[in-house]
Amino acid sequence: MDLSTCIPSDKFDEAAVERAAALGFPAINPILPDLLTWLQDINWPVAPVVAELLAKADIHIAPPINAVFAGDDGVWKYWILNHLAGHLDHSVWVLIEPEIMRLSRSPSGDDRAEEVDIAASELLVMRSGQ
């Protein structure tokens, strides 16, 4: 199957995510960054479905997540923190936790404005209890 058919073409394209889920991991690992872009706005109908799928990803999801955390899109970081990061396997968590700590302790102005630092701090507390 052409992996491009597993990447949503618009915010309503849940069928693409269903195709990705049917292929599963590790087959869809090459398109993880593309799928992650659909978490830029959790209000998009496809976003929660993508988050549910990506929560099952292995360590290959860590680099794209850390790239978002290192970027300047505070809203995207917020949605990943609140709808994905807390659901990831421990093997992935340990790879993204340092960036989450940094977001908690040294947020940019945009991160503070979008409450990324608060979301990161709350997630760190939640995950420490697991």
C-alpha positions as CSV (number, residue, x, y, z in Angstrom):
1,M,0.0,0.0,0.0
2,D,1.1,3.5,-0.8
3,L,1.8,5.1,2.6
4,S,0.6,8.5,1.3
5,T,-2.9,7.1,1.4
6,C,-2.5,6.8,5.2
7,I,-1.9,10.5,5.7
8,P,-5.1,12.6,6.0
9,S,-5.8,14.8,3.1
10,D,-8.0,17.1,5.1
11,K,-9.3,17.5,8.7
12,F,-12.2,15.1,8.1
13,D,-10.1,12.3,6.5
14,E,-10.5,9.6,9.2
15,A,-10.4,6.9,6.5
16,A,-6.7,7.6,6.0
17,V,-6.1,7.1,9.7
18,E,-8.1,3.9,9.6
19,R,-5.8,2.7,6.7
20,A,-2.7,3.6,8.8
21,A,-4.1,1.7,11.8
22,A,-4.8,-1.3,9.6
23,L,-1.1,-1.3,8.5
24,G,0.1,-0.7,12.0
25,F,3.5,-0.3,13.4
26,P,6.3,-0.5,12.2
27,A,4.9,-0.2,8.7
28,I,3.7,3.4,9.2
29,N,6.8,4.6,11.0
30,P,8.0,6.5,7.9
31,I,4.9,8.7,8.0
32,L,4.9,9.4,11.8
33,P,6.0,13.1,11.3
34,D,3.2,13.6,8.7
35,L,0.6,12.1,11.1
36,L,1.8,14.2,14.0
37,T,1.0,17.4,12.0
38,W,-2.6,16.5,12.4
39,L,-2.3,17.3,16.1
40,Q,-1.7,21.0,15.4
41,D,-5.4,21.6,16.2
42,I,-7.2,19.0,18.4
43,N,-10.5,20.5,17.3
44,W,-10.0,19.0,13.8
45,P,-12.2,15.9,13.6
46,V,-9.3,13.8,12.6
47,A,-7.0,14.9,15.4
48,P,-8.3,12.7,18.2
49,V,-8.2,9.7,15.9
50,V,-4.6,10.4,15.0
51,A,-3.7,10.9,18.7
52,E,-5.3,7.5,19.6
53,L,-3.2,5.8,16.8
54,L,0.0,7.6,17.7
55,A,-0.3,6.7,21.3
56,K,0.5,3.1,20.2
57,A,3.7,4.1,18.5
58,D,7.1,2.9,19.5
59,I,10.3,4.8,20.0
60,H,10.2,6.1,16.4
61,I,7.6,8.7,17.4
62,A,10.1,10.3,19.9
63,P,12.2,12.3,17.4
64,P,9.2,13.9,15.6
65,I,7.7,14.8,19.0
66,N,11.0,16.3,20.3
67,A,11.3,18.3,17.0
68,V,7.9,19.9,17.7
69,F,8.9,20.5,21.3
70,A,12.1,22.3,20.1
71,G,10.0,24.4,17.6
72,D,8.1,27.6,18.1
73,D,4.5,26.4,17.8
74,G,3.2,26.6,21.4
75,V,-0.3,25.5,20.5
76,W,0.9,22.3,18.8
77,K,3.1,21.5,21.8
78,Y,0.1,22.0,24.1
79,W,-2.0,19.6,22.1
80,I,0.7,16.9,22.1
81,L,1.3,17.3,25.8
82,N,-2.5,17.1,26.6
83,H,-3.6,14.5,24.1
84,L,-0.7,12.3,23.3
85,A,2.4,12.4,25.5
86,G,0.7,11.1,28.6
87,H,-0.5,8.0,26.7
88,L,2.8,6.9,25.3
89,D,4.6,3.8,26.4
90,H,7.4,4.2,29.0
91,S,10.0,3.4,26.3
92,V,8.9,6.5,24.4
93,W,8.3,8.6,27.5
94,V,11.9,8.4,28.6
95,L,13.0,9.8,25.3
96,I,10.7,12.8,25.4
97,E,10.8,13.5,29.1
98,P,13.9,15.7,29.0
99,E,12.2,18.0,26.5
100,I,9.1,18.1,28.6
101,M,11.2,19.0,31.6
102,R,12.8,21.8,29.6
103,L,9.4,23.1,28.5
104,S,8.3,23.1,32.1
105,R,11.4,24.9,33.4
106,S,12.4,27.2,30.6
107,P,9.4,28.0,28.4
108,S,9.6,30.5,25.6
109,G,7.3,33.5,25.7
110,D,4.9,31.7,23.3
111,D,5.0,28.6,25.4
112,R,4.1,30.6,28.5
113,A,1.3,32.3,26.6
114,E,-0.1,29.0,25.5
115,E,0.4,27.5,29.0
116,V,2.8,24.8,27.6
117,D,4.8,25.1,30.8
118,I,1.8,24.4,32.9
119,A,0.7,21.4,30.7
120,A,4.3,20.1,30.8
121,S,4.5,20.4,34.6
122,E,1.2,18.7,35.1
123,L,2.2,15.9,32.8
124,L,5.5,15.4,34.6
125,V,3.6,15.1,37.9
126,M,1.1,12.6,36.4
127,R,3.7,10.4,34.8
128,S,5.8,10.4,38.0
129,G,3.0,8.6,39.7
130,Q,2.9,5.7,37.2
